Amino acid sequence: MSKKTLDVITHRRQLLARIETQRNQFKHDASMLHAPLALADKAVSVARYLYHHPLLTLGSTLLLARKRPRSMGKWLKRGWMVWQIARGLRKSQTAPQSKV
């Protein structure tokens, strides 16, 4: 074999070894993100469920207000703020994009 062919073979082996190292590193990094992403998925699922069942949300809020009326003001402010943010995001997603 020529020297050029041997150099190409050696370079290919080095690249394959580096690819394997990068794959292992990516696998390790991705495994560390599994738990936080699973928690985020659950939070999104809960939010979607509550969005599609507003009476359940209202009922649980009223029940909580009946049990602990003093802490309801704080939670109502937070809920109002989240609702306003969600409404603003929904409007910004459906608004037509202006052409420049």
KOLGU-570484 format. One line per 2 residues: number of its first residue (from 1); their letters; for each residue x, y, z of N, C-alpha, C, CB. Coordinates in pm, 1 decimal, always signed. Glycine has a CB too. Layout:
REM KOLGU-570484
NUM> A> X Y Z X Y Z X Y Z X Y Z; ... .
***
This chain:
REM KOLGU-570484
1> MS> +84.0 -118.6 +0.0 +0.0 +0.0 +0.0 +88.1 +124.3 +0.0 -95.4 +0.2 +121.7; +34.2 +226.1 -60.1 +109.7 +350.8 -65.1 +98.1 +425.0 +67.4 +60.3 +439.6 -180.7 .
3> KK> +189.8 +518.9 +87.4 +190.3 +596.8 +210.9 +62.7 +678.8 +222.0 +313.6 +688.5 +217.0; +14.8 +730.1 +110.6 -107.8 +811.0 +111.1 -228.0 +727.8 +157.1 -134.4 +869.4 -29.4 .
5> TL> -238.3 +605.6 +109.4 -347.9 +517.0 +149.3 -340.0 +485.3 +298.3 -344.7 +386.8 +67.1; -220.9 +458.2 +347.8 -203.4 +431.4 +491.2 -239.5 +553.8 +575.2 -58.6 +388.8 +520.3 .
7> DV> -202.9 +671.3 +526.5 -237.5 +795.1 +598.6 -389.4 +813.8 +605.0 -171.8 +917.8 +530.3; -457.2 +783.4 +494.6 -603.3 +796.0 +491.7 -667.1 +696.0 +587.3 -657.1 +774.9 +348.5 .
9> IT> -617.9 +573.7 +588.5 -670.3 +470.4 +678.1 -648.3 +510.1 +824.3 -603.2 +334.0 +648.8; -529.0 +560.2 +855.5 -497.8 +603.0 +991.9 -587.2 +720.2 +1033.2 -348.9 +642.4 +1003.4 .
11> HR> -604.1 +814.3 +943.8 -688.9 +930.7 +972.8 -834.5 +887.3 +994.7 -680.6 +1034.2 +857.2; -880.0 +793.6 +915.0 -1017.1 +742.0 +929.2 -1035.6 +675.2 +1065.1 -1049.6 +641.8 +816.0 .
13> RQ> -938.4 +596.4 +1106.8 -946.4 +530.8 +1238.0 -949.6 +633.5 +1351.0 -827.4 +435.2 +1257.5; -869.9 +738.0 +1338.1 -869.0 +843.8 +1439.0 -1004.9 +914.2 +1445.1 -757.3 +946.0 +1408.7 .
15> LL> -1060.7 +940.5 +1328.6 -1192.0 +1004.1 +1323.9 -1299.1 +915.7 +1385.7 -1229.2 +1037.8 +1180.5; -1295.9 +786.7 +1355.8 -1394.1 +694.1 +1413.0 -1380.7 +685.9 +1564.6 -1378.0 +554.7 +1351.6 .
17> AR> -1257.6 +688.1 +1613.7 -1235.9 +686.1 +1758.9 -1290.3 +814.8 +1821.9 -1084.5 +669.4 +1791.7; -1268.2 +927.2 +1756.4 -1319.3 +1054.6 +1808.1 -1471.7 +1057.9 +1804.8 -1262.5 +1172.2 +1727.0 .
19> IE> -1530.2 +1003.0 +1699.8 -1676.5 +995.3 +1690.3 -1732.7 +912.6 +1804.7 -1719.6 +935.0 +1555.0; -1669.4 +800.4 +1834.4 -1715.5 +714.4 +1943.6 -1706.3 +787.0 +2077.7 -1633.2 +584.6 +1947.9 .
21> TQ> -1598.7 +861.0 +2099.1 -1583.7 +939.1 +2222.6 -1693.4 +1044.7 +2233.3 -1444.7 +1006.3 +2227.7; -1720.5 +1112.7 +2122.2 -1824.6 +1215.3 +2122.8 -1962.5 +1155.0 +2146.4 -1823.6 +1292.5 +1991.3 .
23> RN> -1988.7 +1039.2 +2089.6 -2116.7 +971.1 +2113.2 -2134.1 +937.3 +2260.3 -2126.3 +843.3 +2028.7; -2030.2 +885.0 +2321.2 -2037.3 +850.6 +2463.3 -2058.6 +975.7 +2548.8 -1909.0 +777.7 +2507.2 .
25> QF> -1989.6 +1084.3 +2514.4 -2006.7 +1209.6 +2589.2 -2149.0 +1262.5 +2574.1 -1905.4 +1315.7 +2541.2; -2202.6 +1257.0 +2452.2 -2339.4 +1302.9 +2428.7 -2439.1 +1216.9 +2506.2 -2372.1 +1300.0 +2278.2 .
27> KH> -2417.0 +1087.2 +2507.1 -2504.9 +995.4 +2580.2 -2504.0 +1029.1 +2728.9 -2461.4 +848.5 +2558.2; -2388.5 +1057.9 +2782.9 -2376.0 +1093.5 +2924.4 -2446.8 +1226.3 +2951.9 -2226.7 +1102.3 +2965.5 .
29> DA> -2423.6 +1326.2 +2867.7 -2487.0 +1457.6 +2886.8 -2639.0 +1448.3 +2874.9 -2432.9 +1558.3 +2784.2; -2686.3 +1370.3 +2779.7 -2830.9 +1356.5 +2760.0 -2895.8 +1284.1 +2876.8 -2860.2 +1282.0 +2629.9 .
31> SM> -2824.0 +1188.5 +2936.7 -2881.3 +1115.8 +3049.7 -2899.7 +1208.4 +3170.3 -2791.9 +996.2 +3087.3; -2814.2 +1309.4 +3183.3 -2827.6 +1404.6 +3294.3 -2949.6 +1495.5 +3275.4 -2700.1 +1490.0 +3307.0 .
33> LH> -2993.4 +1514.2 +3152.9 -3108.4 +1599.7 +3125.1 -3241.1 +1524.6 +3131.0 -3092.9 +1663.3 +2989.6; -3235.9 +1395.0 +3142.1 -3358.1 +1314.0 +3136.6 -3456.8 +1352.4 +3246.6 -3323.4 +1165.7 +3148.1 .
35> AP> -3412.1 +1361.9 +3370.2 -3502.3 +1391.4 +3483.0 -3563.8 +1531.7 +3472.5 -3426.3 +1378.4 +3615.7; -3484.4 +1637.2 +3446.2 -3547.6 +1769.3 +3433.7 -3646.0 +1778.6 +3317.1 -3441.3 +1875.0 +3417.2 .
37> LA> -3614.4 +1715.0 +3206.1 -3705.7 +1719.6 +3091.8 -3832.9 +1640.2 +3119.2 -3636.6 +1666.0 +2966.4; -3822.3 +1531.4 +3192.1 -3941.6 +1454.2 +3228.6 -4031.4 +1537.1 +3320.4 -3901.9 +1320.8 +3297.8 .
39> LA> -3971.4 +1610.6 +3412.7 -4049.2 +1696.9 +3501.0 -4118.2 +1808.6 +3422.0 -3958.9 +1756.8 +3609.7; -4047.2 +1865.9 +3326.3 -4107.1 +1969.8 +3241.9 -4223.3 +1913.1 +3160.4 -4001.1 +2030.7 +3147.9 .
41> DK> -4209.0 +1792.2 +3109.1 -4318.0 +1727.9 +3034.7 -4441.3 +1708.7 +3122.5 -4271.9 +1592.5 +2978.9; -4419.2 +1668.0 +3247.0 -4532.1 +1650.8 +3338.6 -4599.8 +1784.0 +3366.8 -4485.7 +1586.6 +3469.9 .
43> AV> -4520.4 +1889.6 +3384.9 -4577.5 +2021.9 +3410.7 -4661.3 +2068.9 +3292.5 -4466.5 +2123.6 +3440.3; -4613.2 +2046.1 +3171.8 -4689.3 +2084.1 +3052.5 -4818.0 +2003.0 +3044.2 -4604.7 +2063.7 +2924.7 .
45> SV> -4811.6 +1874.6 +3077.5 -4931.6 +1790.8 +3075.4 -5035.6 +1839.1 +3176.0 -4894.9 +1645.4 +3104.2; -4990.8 +1875.3 +3295.3 -5082.3 +1927.2 +3397.7 -5144.6 +2058.1 +3350.3 -5008.1 +1948.3 +3532.4 .
47> AR> -5063.2 +2146.1 +3293.4 -5115.5 +2274.7 +3245.2 -5219.8 +2253.6 +3135.1 -5000.4 +2363.3 +3192.8; -5193.5 +2161.7 +3043.8 -5291.0 +2133.2 +2937.0 -5419.6 +2075.1 +2994.4 -5231.1 +2035.8 +2833.7 .
49> YL> -5406.3 +1985.6 +3092.0 -5523.9 +1925.8 +3153.8 -5608.4 +2033.5 +3221.5 -5482.5 +1817.6 +3255.6; -5543.5 +2120.5 +3297.2 -5617.1 +2227.0 +3366.0 -5680.1 +2324.6 +3266.3 -5523.9 +2302.8 +3461.8 .
51> YH> -5612.4 +2347.8 +3154.6 -5666.6 +2436.5 +3052.2 -5793.9 +2377.8 +2992.1 -5562.6 +2461.6 +2942.2; -5796.4 +2246.7 +2975.0 -5913.3 +2181.3 +2915.1 -6023.2 +2148.9 +3015.9 -5870.5 +2054.7 +2846.3 .
53> HP> -5995.7 +2167.2 +3144.4 -6094.7 +2141.5 +3249.6 -6103.0 +2262.4 +3343.2 -6058.2 +2012.7 +3329.8; -6154.8 +2374.1 +3294.2 -6156.5 +2496.3 +3376.3 -6246.3 +2485.0 +3499.5 -6202.2 +2613.5 +3292.1 .
55> LL> -6352.2 +2405.8 +3494.1 -6439.0 +2392.3 +3610.7 -6366.3 +2323.2 +3726.4 -6565.4 +2314.2 +3573.8; -6283.3 +2227.5 +3693.7 -6203.9 +2162.0 +3797.0 -6108.4 +2262.0 +3862.2 -6125.4 +2043.5 +3737.7 .
57> TL> -6046.9 +2344.4 +3780.5 -5956.0 +2446.5 +3832.4 -6031.7 +2545.6 +3920.0 -5885.8 +2520.2 +3717.0; -6146.0 +2589.7 +3873.4 -6226.3 +2684.1 +3950.3 -6274.2 +2621.0 +4080.9 -6346.0 +2732.1 +3867.5 .
59> GS> -6320.5 +2498.5 +4073.9 -6368.9 +2429.7 +4193.7 -6259.7 +2412.1 +4298.2 -6425.8 +2294.5 +4156.5; -6141.9 +2371.2 +4255.4 -6032.6 +2353.6 +4351.4 -5988.3 +2487.5 +4409.0 -5913.7 +2283.2 +4284.9 .
61> TL> -5993.4 +2593.2 +4329.3 -5958.6 +2726.8 +4379.3 -6059.2 +2771.9 +4483.7 -5952.5 +2828.7 +4263.8; -6187.0 +2750.6 +4456.5 -6289.5 +2789.6 +4553.4 -6280.0 +2706.5 +4681.4 -6428.9 +2775.0 +4491.8 .
63> LL> -6247.1 +2579.0 +4668.0 -6230.1 +2495.4 +4786.2 -6112.0 +2542.7 +4870.4 -6210.8 +2349.4 +4745.5; -6004.4 +2578.5 +4804.2 -5888.2 +2630.7 +4875.1 -5920.0 +2764.3 +4940.9 -5769.6 +2645.8 +4779.6 .
65> AR> -5997.4 +2846.6 +4873.8 -6036.4 +2976.2 +4930.9 -6121.8 +2956.0 +5055.6 -6113.3 +3060.9 +4826.9; -6203.3 +2853.8 +5054.1 -6289.0 +2825.3 +5170.1 -6206.2 +2777.0 +5288.3 -6395.5 +2720.2 +5134.1 .
67> KR> -6103.4 +2697.0 +5260.8 -6019.7 +2640.6 +5366.5 -5921.5 +2743.8 +5423.6 -5942.9 +2520.0 +5313.0; -5857.6 +2820.6 +5335.1 -5753.8 +2915.7 +5376.9 -5775.9 +3050.3 +5309.1 -5612.5 +2861.3 +5343.8 .
69> PR> -5865.3 +3130.0 +5361.0 -5897.0 +3255.9 +5293.7 -5783.1 +3357.8 +5295.7 -6018.0 +3316.7 +5356.8; -5697.2 +3355.2 +5397.9 -5590.2 +3455.3 +5405.4 -5485.8 +3437.7 +5295.6 -5522.5 +3448.6 +5540.9 .
71> SM> -5452.2 +3314.5 +5263.4 -5347.1 +3292.2 +5163.9 -5399.6 +3301.5 +5019.8 -5283.2 +3155.8 +5186.4; -5529.2 +3314.5 +5003.6 -5586.0 +3316.7 +4867.8 -5548.9 +3442.0 +4790.8 -5736.4 +3305.1 +4874.2 .
73> GK> -5532.4 +3554.1 +4859.8 -5496.5 +3677.4 +4789.3 -5365.8 +3663.4 +4714.6 -5487.4 +3793.1 +4886.4; -5268.4 +3604.7 +4780.0 -5137.7 +3584.2 +4717.9 -5149.8 +3491.4 +4597.1 -5037.8 +3526.4 +4820.0 .
75> WL> -5225.1 +3382.7 +4612.1 -5237.9 +3287.0 +4502.7 -5323.1 +3342.6 +4388.5 -5298.3 +3156.9 +4554.0; -5422.4 +3423.8 +4421.6 -5502.5 +3484.9 +4315.2 -5419.0 +3582.4 +4233.3 -5624.4 +3556.8 +4374.3 .
77> KR> -5329.9 +3657.4 +4299.3 -5241.2 +3748.4 +4226.2 -5150.0 +3670.4 +4132.6 -5157.2 +3832.6 +4323.9; -5095.4 +3561.0 +4182.2 -5008.2 +3478.2 +4098.3 -5084.6 +3418.0 +3980.9 -4944.6 +3366.6 +4181.6 .
79> GW> -5202.4 +3367.5 +4008.6 -5283.8 +3308.9 +3902.6 -5321.5 +3411.0 +3796.7 -5409.0 +3247.4 +3961.0; -5356.0 +3532.0 +3841.9 -5390.9 +3638.5 +3748.4 -5270.9 +3673.0 +3660.7 -5439.9 +3763.4 +3824.1 .
81> MV> -5153.8 +3680.0 +3721.1 -5033.5 +3713.2 +3645.5 -5004.0 +3603.9 +3542.2 -4913.0 +3731.8 +3740.8; -5014.1 +3478.5 +3581.4 -4989.5 +3368.5 +3487.9 -5092.1 +3370.3 +3375.2 -4993.3 +3232.9 +3561.2 .
83> WQ> -5216.9 +3398.6 +3409.6 -5321.0 +3404.3 +3307.4 -5293.1 +3516.6 +3207.6 -5458.8 +3423.9 +3372.5; -5251.4 +3633.1 +3257.3 -5220.3 +3745.5 +3169.2 -5102.5 +3712.6 +3077.1 -5189.2 +3870.9 +3252.1 .
85> IA> -5000.2 +3649.7 +3132.8 -4884.4 +3612.0 +3051.5 -4925.5 +3511.7 +2944.2 -4772.3 +3552.9 +3140.2; -5003.2 +3411.8 +2982.2 -5047.5 +3310.7 +2885.1 -5132.8 +3374.3 +2776.4 -5126.5 +3198.7 +2955.3 .
87> RG> -5218.3 +3467.0 +2815.7 -5302.4 +3535.7 +2717.3 -5218.2 +3617.9 +2620.9 -5404.3 +3625.9 +2787.5; -5116.9 +3686.5 +2673.5 -5027.6 +3763.9 +2588.1 -4948.9 +3676.6 +2492.5 -4932.8 +3844.5 +2672.3 .
89> LR> -4902.9 +3561.9 +2541.7 -4830.2 +3469.7 +2454.7 -4920.4 +3414.3 +2345.8 -4770.5 +3355.5 +2536.1; -5043.4 +3382.0 +2382.3 -5137.6 +3329.5 +2284.1 -5165.3 +3432.9 +2176.5 -5268.4 +3286.9 +2351.7 .
91> KS> -5182.6 +3560.1 +2217.5 -5206.8 +3666.8 +2119.7 -5086.3 +3686.6 +2028.0 -5240.0 +3798.2 +2191.4; -4966.6 +3680.1 +2086.2 -4846.8 +3701.6 +2004.0 -4825.3 +3587.0 +1904.6 -4723.1 +3716.6 +2093.8 .
93> QT> -4871.0 +3467.8 +1938.0 -4856.0 +3355.4 +1846.4 -4956.6 +3361.9 +1732.8 -4871.0 +3224.3 +1921.1; -5074.1 +3416.9 +1757.8 -5176.5 +3420.2 +1653.5 -5173.5 +3550.1 +1574.7 -5313.6 +3400.7 +1714.5 .
95> AP> -5100.3 +3651.0 +1619.2 -5095.4 +3778.3 +1548.1 -5020.3 +3759.4 +1415.8 -5027.2 +3888.2 +1635.7; -5073.1 +3822.3 +1308.9 -5003.8 +3810.1 +1180.7 -4869.8 +3884.4 +1185.3 -5092.0 +3864.9 +1065.9 .
97> QS> -4771.3 +3825.4 +1121.9 -4638.2 +3884.6 +1119.4 -4635.4 +3997.0 +1017.1 -4530.5 +3778.3 +1087.1; -4579.8 +4110.9 +1056.1 -4571.6 +4224.0 +962.5 -4455.7 +4201.3 +866.2 -4553.8 +4359.1 +1038.8 .
99> KV> -4476.1 +4240.3 +742.8 -4372.9 +4225.2 +641.7 -4290.8 +4352.7 +635.5 -4434.3 +4192.4 +503.7; -4160.3 +4334.2 +630.0 -4070.2 +4450.1 +625.9 -4018.2 +4469.0 +487.5 -3954.2 +4434.3 +723.6 .
***
